[in-house]
Amino acid sequence: MVEELVVAGAAAAFAAVICVTAAAARVVKQYERGVVFRLGRLRPDVRGPGFTMIVPFVDRLHKVNMQIVTMPVPAQDGITRDNVTVRVDAVIYFKVVDASEAVVQVEDYRFAVSQMAQTSLRSIIGKSDLDDLLSNREKLNQGLELMIDSPAIGWGVQIDRVEIKDVSLPETMKRSMSRQAEAERERRARIINADAELQASRKLAEAASEMSEQPAALQLRLLQTVVAVAAEKNSTLVLPFPVELLRFLERATPGDAARPPAAERPPIPGPAASESRQD
């Protein structure tokens, strides 16, 4: 009977040891850190990854994730410094660098970072112009990161990066910007065409000066034009006739000088003269 009691007691003690060991044993993963509270007081030692033991019913172990957290910032409506209504959303990357501070200093560091990011985003919208939001996002990202990182350092959280994802504009503003871009493109096209006309006119003036010194060059150019037009296999041939050639023919005609004036020429008999002769 005594032996049975001894065996039962040993079994109960062994079971109690097993239960206490199971209650005291903890496993901390590689990307986690363990913060221990003993009777409500923070222990200075932070448990690293691996197997660790705590005092059952006395210590409480809080595991803190040390990985980088990707958190989208909800779209915020705001008015820019140049009085344009926009809707901006962003994404923030952060991680816990001090597990004890993240547990003790703030109730929920994820919620706190999210609210701080939304407030800072609205502040950035009000301090920036529309052109900065559309084209100078890198500078705005750095400013937004500094605004969020300043209070987050006291929470044991480090902000790695903040990115503005999208800027939504009203439809009227989009149409105005498209018209502005179209007008700018048209202005550039007109300037390019005018510059081309100016250069072409200068080259044509130089060519005309060269041809005026050599009259045969004009005839050669005329023949080249005819060849170029005939190469297209057209049924109609347009032949330009230079004015200089008409002047040359006018000067070279010998019968104009010997012809008498119109007053000295004999009258041409008409129908009346022929009838009188018949009578």
C-alpha positions as a Markdown table, in Angstrom:
| # | Residue | x | y | z |
|---|---|---|---|---|
| 1 | Met | 0.0 | 0.0 | 0.0 |
| 2 | Val | 2.8 | 2.4 | 0.9 |
| 3 | Glu | 4.6 | 1.5 | -2.4 |
| 4 | Glu | 1.5 | 2.4 | -4.4 |
| 5 | Leu | 1.2 | 5.7 | -2.6 |
| 6 | Val | 4.8 | 6.4 | -3.3 |
| 7 | Val | 4.4 | 5.6 | -7.0 |
| 8 | Ala | 1.3 | 7.7 | -7.2 |
| 9 | Gly | 3.1 | 10.6 | -5.5 |
| 10 | Ala | 6.0 | 10.3 | -7.9 |
| 11 | Ala | 3.7 | 10.2 | -10.9 |
| 12 | Ala | 1.9 | 13.3 | -9.6 |
| 13 | Ala | 5.1 | 15.1 | -9.0 |
| 14 | Phe | 6.4 | 14.2 | -12.4 |
| 15 | Ala | 3.1 | 15.4 | -14.0 |
| 16 | Ala | 3.4 | 18.6 | -12.1 |
| 17 | Val | 6.9 | 19.2 | -13.3 |
| 18 | Ile | 5.8 | 18.5 | -16.8 |
| 19 | Cys | 3.0 | 21.0 | -16.5 |
| 20 | Val | 5.2 | 23.6 | -14.9 |
| 21 | Thr | 7.9 | 23.1 | -17.6 |
| 22 | Ala | 5.2 | 23.4 | -20.4 |
| 23 | Ala | 3.9 | 26.6 | -18.8 |
| 24 | Ala | 7.4 | 28.0 | -18.5 |
| 25 | Ala | 8.7 | 27.1 | -21.9 |
| 26 | Arg | 8.5 | 29.6 | -24.7 |
| 27 | Val | 9.8 | 29.7 | -28.3 |
| 28 | Val | 10.7 | 33.0 | -29.9 |
| 29 | Lys | 10.9 | 33.1 | -33.7 |
| 30 | Gln | 13.8 | 34.5 | -35.6 |
| 31 | Tyr | 11.9 | 37.7 | -36.6 |
| 32 | Glu | 10.5 | 38.2 | -33.1 |
| 33 | Arg | 11.7 | 39.6 | -29.7 |
| 34 | Gly | 10.2 | 38.7 | -26.4 |
| 35 | Val | 9.4 | 41.3 | -23.7 |
| 36 | Val | 8.9 | 39.9 | -20.2 |
| 37 | Phe | 6.8 | 41.5 | -17.5 |
| 38 | Arg | 7.3 | 40.1 | -14.0 |
| 39 | Leu | 4.4 | 40.9 | -11.8 |
| 40 | Gly | 3.6 | 43.9 | -14.0 |
| 41 | Arg | 7.2 | 45.3 | -14.1 |
| 42 | Leu | 9.2 | 45.3 | -17.3 |
| 43 | Arg | 12.3 | 43.1 | -17.2 |
| 44 | Pro | 15.4 | 44.8 | -18.7 |
| 45 | Asp | 16.4 | 41.7 | -20.7 |
| 46 | Val | 14.7 | 41.2 | -24.0 |
| 47 | Arg | 14.5 | 37.6 | -25.0 |
| 48 | Gly | 16.1 | 36.8 | -28.4 |
| 49 | Pro | 15.0 | 34.1 | -30.9 |
| 50 | Gly | 15.1 | 30.5 | -29.8 |
| 51 | Phe | 13.9 | 28.6 | -26.7 |
| 52 | Thr | 13.5 | 30.5 | -23.5 |
| 53 | Met | 12.0 | 30.0 | -20.0 |
| 54 | Ile | 9.8 | 32.2 | -17.8 |
| 55 | Val | 8.5 | 31.9 | -14.3 |
| 56 | Pro | 5.0 | 30.4 | -14.6 |
| 57 | Phe | 2.1 | 32.4 | -13.3 |
| 58 | Val | 4.5 | 35.3 | -12.5 |
| 59 | Asp | 6.0 | 36.3 | -15.8 |
| 60 | Arg | 4.2 | 37.3 | -19.0 |
| 61 | Leu | 5.9 | 37.2 | -22.3 |
| 62 | His | 4.9 | 39.6 | -25.2 |
| 63 | Lys | 6.3 | 38.8 | -28.6 |
| 64 | Val | 7.0 | 41.8 | -30.9 |
| 65 | Asn | 7.4 | 41.3 | -34.6 |
| 66 | Met | 10.6 | 43.0 | -35.9 |
| 67 | Gln | 9.8 | 42.6 | -39.6 |
| 68 | Ile | 9.2 | 45.6 | -41.9 |
| 69 | Val | 5.5 | 46.4 | -42.0 |
| 70 | Thr | 3.9 | 47.7 | -45.2 |
| 71 | Met | 0.9 | 49.8 | -44.3 |
| 72 | Pro | -1.3 | 51.6 | -46.9 |
| 73 | Val | -2.3 | 55.1 | -45.9 |
| 74 | Pro | -6.0 | 55.8 | -46.7 |
| 75 | Ala | -6.7 | 58.4 | -49.4 |
| 76 | Gln | -6.9 | 61.9 | -47.9 |
| 77 | Asp | -8.8 | 64.8 | -49.3 |
| 78 | Gly | -7.2 | 68.2 | -49.1 |
| 79 | Ile | -6.7 | 71.6 | -50.7 |
| 80 | Thr | -3.3 | 72.5 | -52.0 |
| 81 | Arg | -1.5 | 75.8 | -51.4 |
| 82 | Asp | -2.8 | 77.0 | -54.8 |
| 83 | Asn | -6.4 | 76.2 | -54.0 |
| 84 | Val | -6.8 | 72.9 | -55.9 |
| 85 | Thr | -8.8 | 70.1 | -54.4 |
| 86 | Val | -7.0 | 66.8 | -54.6 |
| 87 | Arg | -7.2 | 63.2 | -53.2 |
| 88 | Val | -3.9 | 61.6 | -52.3 |
| 89 | Asp | -3.0 | 58.2 | -51.0 |
| 90 | Ala | 0.3 | 56.8 | -49.9 |
| 91 | Val | 2.1 | 53.7 | -48.5 |
| 92 | Ile | 4.4 | 53.6 | -45.5 |
| 93 | Tyr | 7.2 | 51.1 | -44.6 |
| 94 | Phe | 8.3 | 50.9 | -41.0 |
| 95 | Lys | 9.7 | 48.4 | -38.4 |
| 96 | Val | 10.2 | 48.1 | -34.7 |
| 97 | Val | 13.8 | 48.7 | -33.5 |
| 98 | Asp | 13.1 | 48.7 | -29.8 |
| 99 | Ala | 10.7 | 46.0 | -28.6 |
| 100 | Ser | 10.4 | 47.3 | -25.1 |
| 101 | Glu | 9.5 | 50.9 | -26.2 |
| 102 | Ala | 7.0 | 49.6 | -28.7 |
| 103 | Val | 5.2 | 47.7 | -25.9 |
| 104 | Val | 5.5 | 50.2 | -23.1 |
| 105 | Gln | 5.3 | 53.7 | -24.7 |
| 106 | Val | 2.3 | 53.2 | -27.0 |
| 107 | Glu | -0.8 | 51.0 | -26.7 |
| 108 | Asp | -0.9 | 50.0 | -30.4 |
| 109 | Tyr | 2.1 | 51.2 | -32.4 |
| 110 | Arg | 0.5 | 50.1 | -35.7 |
| 111 | Phe | -2.6 | 52.2 | -35.1 |
| 112 | Ala | -0.5 | 55.1 | -33.9 |
| 113 | Val | 1.7 | 55.1 | -37.0 |
| 114 | Ser | -1.3 | 54.9 | -39.2 |
| 115 | Gln | -3.0 | 57.9 | -37.6 |
| 116 | Met | 0.2 | 59.9 | -37.7 |
| 117 | Ala | 0.7 | 59.1 | -41.4 |
| 118 | Gln | -2.8 | 60.3 | -42.3 |
| 119 | Thr | -2.3 | 63.5 | -40.3 |
| 120 | Ser | 1.1 | 64.2 | -41.9 |
| 121 | Leu | -0.2 | 63.5 | -45.4 |
| 122 | Arg | -3.0 | 66.1 | -45.0 |
| 123 | Ser | -0.4 | 68.6 | -43.7 |
| 124 | Ile | 1.8 | 67.9 | -46.7 |
| 125 | Ile | -1.1 | 68.5 | -49.1 |
| 126 | Gly | -1.9 | 71.9 | -47.6 |
| 127 | Lys | 1.8 | 73.0 | -47.7 |
| 128 | Ser | 2.4 | 72.0 | -51.3 |
| 129 | Asp | 1.5 | 73.2 | -54.8 |
| 130 | Leu | -0.2 | 71.0 | -57.3 |
| 131 | Asp | 2.9 | 71.0 | -59.5 |
| 132 | Asp | 4.9 | 69.7 | -56.6 |
| 133 | Leu | 2.5 | 66.8 | -56.0 |
| 134 | Leu | 2.6 | 65.8 | -59.6 |
| 135 | Ser | 6.3 | 66.2 | -60.5 |
| 136 | Asn | 8.3 | 66.7 | -57.3 |
| 137 | Arg | 7.2 | 63.7 | -55.3 |
| 138 | Glu | 10.6 | 62.6 | -54.1 |
| 139 | Lys | 11.0 | 65.8 | -52.0 |
| 140 | Leu | 7.5 | 65.4 | -50.6 |
| 141 | Asn | 8.2 | 61.8 | -49.7 |
| 142 | Gln | 11.3 | 62.9 | -47.7 |
| 143 | Gly | 9.3 | 65.6 | -45.9 |
| 144 | Leu | 6.5 | 63.2 | -45.1 |
| 145 | Glu | 9.0 | 60.6 | -43.8 |
| 146 | Leu | 10.6 | 63.2 | -41.4 |
| 147 | Met | 7.2 | 64.3 | -40.1 |
| 148 | Ile | 6.2 | 60.7 | -39.3 |
| 149 | Asp | 9.6 | 59.6 | -38.0 |
| 150 | Ser | 9.9 | 62.3 | -35.4 |
| 151 | Pro | 7.2 | 61.0 | -33.0 |
| 152 | Ala | 7.8 | 57.4 | -34.0 |
| 153 | Ile | 11.3 | 57.3 | -32.6 |
| 154 | Gly | 9.9 | 57.6 | -29.1 |
| 155 | Trp | 7.7 | 54.6 | -29.8 |
| 156 | Gly | 10.6 | 52.4 | -30.7 |
| 157 | Val | 9.5 | 52.4 | -34.4 |
| 158 | Gln | 11.7 | 53.4 | -37.3 |
| 159 | Ile | 10.2 | 54.7 | -40.6 |
| 160 | Asp | 12.0 | 53.2 | -43.5 |
| 161 | Arg | 10.2 | 54.8 | -46.5 |
| 162 | Val | 7.1 | 56.7 | -47.4 |
| 163 | Glu | 5.8 | 56.8 | -50.9 |
| 164 | Ile | 2.9 | 58.9 | -52.4 |
| 165 | Lys | 1.1 | 56.4 | -54.7 |
| 166 | Asp | -1.5 | 58.4 | -56.5 |
| 167 | Val | -2.9 | 61.9 | -56.8 |
| 168 | Ser | -6.5 | 62.1 | -58.0 |
| 169 | Leu | -7.7 | 65.4 | -59.5 |
| 170 | Pro | -11.2 | 66.7 | -60.3 |
| 171 | Glu | -12.4 | 66.1 | -63.9 |
| 172 | Thr | -12.6 | 69.8 | -64.6 |
| 173 | Met | -8.9 | 70.2 | -63.6 |
| 174 | Lys | -7.9 | 67.3 | -65.8 |
| 175 | Arg | -9.6 | 68.9 | -68.8 |
| 176 | Ser | -8.0 | 72.2 | -68.1 |
| 177 | Met | -4.5 | 70.6 | -67.8 |
| 178 | Ser | -5.1 | 68.7 | -71.1 |
| 179 | Arg | -6.1 | 71.9 | -72.8 |
| 180 | Gln | -3.0 | 73.6 | -71.4 |
| 181 | Ala | -0.8 | 70.7 | -72.6 |
| 182 | Glu | -2.4 | 70.8 | -76.1 |
| 183 | Ala | -1.9 | 74.6 | -76.3 |
| 184 | Glu | 1.7 | 74.2 | -75.3 |
| 185 | Arg | 2.3 | 71.5 | -78.0 |
| 186 | Glu | 0.6 | 73.7 | -80.6 |
| 187 | Arg | 2.8 | 76.7 | -79.6 |
| 188 | Arg | 5.9 | 74.5 | -80.0 |
| 189 | Ala | 4.8 | 73.2 | -83.4 |
| 190 | Arg | 4.2 | 76.8 | -84.7 |
| 191 | Ile | 7.6 | 77.9 | -83.5 |
| 192 | Ile | 9.2 | 75.0 | -85.2 |
| 193 | Asn | 7.3 | 75.6 | -88.4 |
| 194 | Ala | 8.2 | 79.3 | -88.4 |
| 195 | Asp | 11.9 | 78.5 | -87.7 |
| 196 | Ala | 11.8 | 76.0 | -90.6 |
| 197 | Glu | 10.2 | 78.6 | -92.9 |
| 198 | Leu | 12.9 | 81.2 | -91.9 |
| 199 | Gln | 15.7 | 78.8 | -92.6 |
| 200 | Ala | 14.1 | 77.7 | -95.9 |
| 201 | Ser | 13.7 | 81.3 | -97.0 |
| 202 | Arg | 17.3 | 82.1 | -96.3 |
| 203 | Lys | 18.5 | 79.1 | -98.3 |
| 204 | Leu | 16.1 | 80.0 | -101.2 |
| 205 | Ala | 17.5 | 83.5 | -101.2 |
| 206 | Glu | 21.0 | 82.2 | -101.4 |
| 207 | Ala | 20.0 | 79.9 | -104.2 |
| 208 | Ala | 18.3 | 82.7 | -106.1 |
| 209 | Ser | 21.4 | 84.8 | -105.7 |
| 210 | Glu | 23.6 | 82.0 | -107.2 |
| 211 | Met | 21.1 | 81.4 | -110.1 |
| 212 | Ser | 21.0 | 85.1 | -111.0 |
| 213 | Glu | 24.7 | 85.0 | -111.7 |
| 214 | Gln | 24.4 | 82.0 | -114.0 |
| 215 | Pro | 21.2 | 82.1 | -116.1 |
| 216 | Ala | 21.7 | 78.6 | -117.3 |
| 217 | Ala | 21.3 | 77.3 | -113.8 |
| 218 | Leu | 17.6 | 78.3 | -113.9 |
| 219 | Gln | 17.1 | 76.2 | -117.0 |
| 220 | Leu | 18.8 | 73.2 | -115.4 |
| 221 | Arg | 16.7 | 73.6 | -112.3 |
| 222 | Leu | 13.6 | 73.6 | -114.6 |
| 223 | Leu | 14.7 | 70.4 | -116.3 |
| 224 | Gln | 15.3 | 68.7 | -112.9 |
| 225 | Thr | 11.7 | 69.7 | -111.8 |
| 226 | Val | 10.3 | 68.2 | -115.0 |
| 227 | Val | 12.2 | 65.0 | -114.4 |
| 228 | Ala | 11.0 | 64.8 | -110.8 |
| 229 | Val | 7.4 | 65.3 | -111.8 |
| 230 | Ala | 7.6 | 62.8 | -114.6 |
| 231 | Ala | 8.9 | 60.1 | -112.3 |
| 232 | Glu | 5.6 | 59.9 | -110.5 |
| 233 | Lys | 3.9 | 58.5 | -113.7 |
| 234 | Asn | 1.2 | 61.2 | -113.7 |
| 235 | Ser | -1.1 | 61.7 | -116.6 |
| 236 | Thr | -0.9 | 65.5 | -116.2 |
| 237 | Leu | 2.4 | 67.3 | -116.5 |
| 238 | Val | 2.7 | 70.8 | -114.9 |
| 239 | Leu | 5.5 | 72.7 | -116.6 |
| 240 | Pro | 6.5 | 76.0 | -114.9 |
| 241 | Phe | 7.5 | 78.7 | -117.3 |
| 242 | Pro | 10.0 | 81.2 | -115.9 |
| 243 | Val | 9.3 | 84.8 | -116.3 |
| 244 | Glu | 13.0 | 85.4 | -117.1 |
| 245 | Leu | 12.6 | 83.2 | -120.2 |
| 246 | Leu | 9.7 | 85.4 | -121.4 |
| 247 | Arg | 11.8 | 88.5 | -120.9 |
| 248 | Phe | 14.7 | 86.9 | -122.8 |
| 249 | Leu | 12.4 | 85.9 | -125.7 |
| 250 | Glu | 11.0 | 89.4 | -125.8 |
| 251 | Arg | 14.4 | 91.0 | -126.0 |
| 252 | Ala | 15.6 | 88.4 | -128.6 |
| 253 | Thr | 12.6 | 88.8 | -131.0 |
| 254 | Pro | 13.9 | 90.8 | -134.2 |
| 255 | Gly | 10.5 | 91.6 | -135.8 |
| 256 | Asp | 9.3 | 93.9 | -133.0 |
| 257 | Ala | 11.7 | 96.7 | -133.9 |
| 258 | Ala | 10.9 | 96.7 | -137.7 |
| 259 | Arg | 7.1 | 96.5 | -137.3 |
| 260 | Pro | 5.4 | 100.0 | -137.8 |
| 261 | Pro | 3.2 | 101.6 | -135.2 |
| 262 | Ala | -0.5 | 100.9 | -135.2 |
| 263 | Ala | -1.3 | 104.4 | -136.6 |
| 264 | Glu | 0.8 | 104.0 | -139.7 |
| 265 | Arg | -0.5 | 100.6 | -140.7 |
| 266 | Pro | -3.1 | 100.5 | -143.6 |
| 267 | Pro | -6.6 | 99.7 | -142.5 |
| 268 | Ile | -7.8 | 96.2 | -142.9 |
| 269 | Pro | -10.9 | 96.1 | -145.2 |
| 270 | Gly | -14.0 | 95.0 | -143.4 |
| 271 | Pro | -17.4 | 93.7 | -144.6 |
| 272 | Ala | -18.7 | 97.2 | -145.5 |
| 273 | Ala | -15.8 | 97.8 | -148.0 |
| 274 | Ser | -16.4 | 94.6 | -149.7 |
| 275 | Glu | -20.2 | 95.3 | -150.2 |
| 276 | Ser | -19.4 | 98.8 | -151.7 |
| 277 | Arg | -17.1 | 97.2 | -154.2 |
| 278 | Gln | -19.8 | 94.8 | -155.3 |
| 279 | Asp | -22.3 | 97.6 | -155.8 |
